[in-house]
Amino acid sequence: MIYLELLVTFFKIGLFSFGGGYGMIPLIEREIVSRNWLTGPEFVDIISISEMTPGPISINTATFVGYRMGGVAGGAAATTGVVLPSLILILIVSHYLEKFRQNKLKEEIIHGIRPVVVALITQAVLLVAGNIFLKEKPGAEIISIFDWISGGNFLNVINLPTILIAAVCLAVLLLTRVHPILIILAGGVAGIILNYAGIM
């Protein structure tokens, strides 16, 4: 039954994901794409939409995937699944927080998890960047960097317009105080213009 599968899948995602929404992206992608609920490029599109809409990225993604697979009930099942582990764990932690506040083992566990969170977020960045910045090659989901170098077709593999948009947006974010919402809107407008011009 799809509703139970959505609930269990997103419960597992919520239970074993650390580092917030971005840390969840690799696990969400693996679970969703392996079940053929979304393709890789579709998943990246959902991440983009989830970033632009209010609320945590994991909940937005769960709601969208659940709705797509099972309508409103599917969206409710997936959303419940992804938030339930956090709810249960935070209730348990808050009950015992005072007792373990100065616990050395707790501190060591947290210090051990932090580098894992960095690795998960880095993987999420590479996953999204690969799907956005590289053109799809027929019959191959992964484009090897060695193909770019040995084949001499680097410019045929990369999606130059999206790289330029990303570079400009990053520069504006780092060098100015322009609000991120305005940058998102500007990126969307640039995408529309380049698409209609046949560049993207």
N, C-alpha and C positions, 0 to 999 in steps of 0.2 A: 504494500500500500504506500503510495507516494507520500502521503502526509506523515506517516511514521518514519519513512526513510529521510525526509527532510528534517524532521525533528531530531532524529538520532545523529544524522550527519552534522548538522549545525551545532548540536550539543557537544559533539566531539571537537569541532573547531573551537568553540568557546572554552572548552575545558583545557585544551592543550596549546592554546595560543597565548603568548606573553608579549608584552610590549605595545599593547593597544592595537588599533586598527591596522597600522602599517605592518606590524609584526605578524598579523593574521593573514596577510595577503598570500604568501606562499602556500600555506596550508589550505586556505579557501580555494585557491586556484587548482591545487592538486586534487582536492576532493570533488570539485565541480566539473572540471574538464575530464577527469577520469570516468565520471558517470555520464559523460556526453550531455550534460545539462546546458553547457555553453561551450563554444569553441574558444581558443586562446585569444583571438582578436576581440570577440564579443565580451570576454571577461575584462579585458583592458578597457573597453568602452564603458562597462558597468562601473569599474573603479573610477573612471573620470567623472561619470554622472554622480556617483556616490560622494565624491569629493566636493562637487558643486552644490549638493543639496544639504539642507540642515540635518544634523545628527551624525552619530559615529559611523565611520565607513563600513564597519563590520555589520552593523544592524541594517544600514541601507542596502548593502549587498545581499544580505540574507533575505530581506523583504522582497527585493526585486526578483531574485532567483526563485524564491518560494512562490511568488505570484505567477511567475512565468510557467512554472511546472504544475501548480495546483490551484491557481486562482487566489481568491481572498483567503480561503482556508489554508492553502499552501504557504502563502506569505505569513500568516499568523503562526503556523507550525515552525517555519524556519526561523522567524524572529524570536519566538519563544525558546527555541533550541539554543540559539547563540547567546541569549542573555541569562538563561537559567543557571549555567555553571557559575558565572560571576556573582549572581544573586545568592546562591547557596554558599559559595566560598566566603563572600564578604560578611554574611551573617555569622558564619563559624568564626572567622578571624576577629570580628568585632567583639564576639563573646569572650575570646581568650586573649585579646590584644594586650590588656594590662599585664597579664601573667607573662607574656613572652616579649614585652617591649624591649627589655635589655638582654634577650637571649642571644648568645654568641652564635649558636648554630643558625639562627634565623638570619643574622647579618651575613654569615658566610654563604648561605644559600642565595641571598639577594645579590651579593657580589659575583657569584658564579653565573647567575642568570643574565646579568647585564650585558656581558659580551655576546651571549646567544641572541639577545634582542637586537643588538647591532647587526649581527650576521643575518637575522631574519629580515630586517628592514633593508639591508643591502641587497639581499636576494630579490626582495619586492621591487626595488629600484631597477635592477638589471632585467627582471621579467617584463616590467612595464616598458622600459626603454627599448628593449629588444623588439617588442611588438609594435612600438610606435616609430622608432627610428630606422628600422630595417624593412625593406620591401619583401613581400612574400615570394618565395621561390617555389614554383610548381612541384608538388610531390615531396617537399621537404619542409618540416616545421622548424628545424633549427639550421641556421646558416653559420657555418664554421668560419671563424676569423681567418683560417688558413686559406679558405676559398677566395677571400677578398684579396689577400696578398699575392698568392700564387697565380690566380687567374687574371690579375690586373684589372678587375672590374669593380673596384671599390665604389666608384661613383654610380654604377648601375645597381648596387645593392642597397646603398643608404637612401633614406628619404630626406633629401636635403632641405626642403621647405619646412618640415616639422622640426628639424635640428636647428634651423635658423630662428624659428619662432621660440623654441625653448631657450636658446642662447640669449636672445633679446630679453625675454621675460626674466630669466635668471639675473641678467645684468641690471635690469630695472629694479628687481627685488633687492639686490645687494647694494646698489649705489644710490637709490632714492628712497623716499618715504611714501611712494605711491601705494595705495591700499591694494592688497591682494585681489579683492573682488574686481577692481577696475582692470587688473592685469588679466584675470580670467575672462572678463568680458571682451577685452581687446584681443586676446588669443582666439576667442570664438569668432569675432568679426574677421580677423585675419584668415582664419580657416575657411570661412564662407567665401571671402573674396578670392582667395587662391584656388578654391575648389571650382568656383564659377569661371575663373580664368583658365581652368584646365591645367593648372600647375601642380596641384596636389593629387 
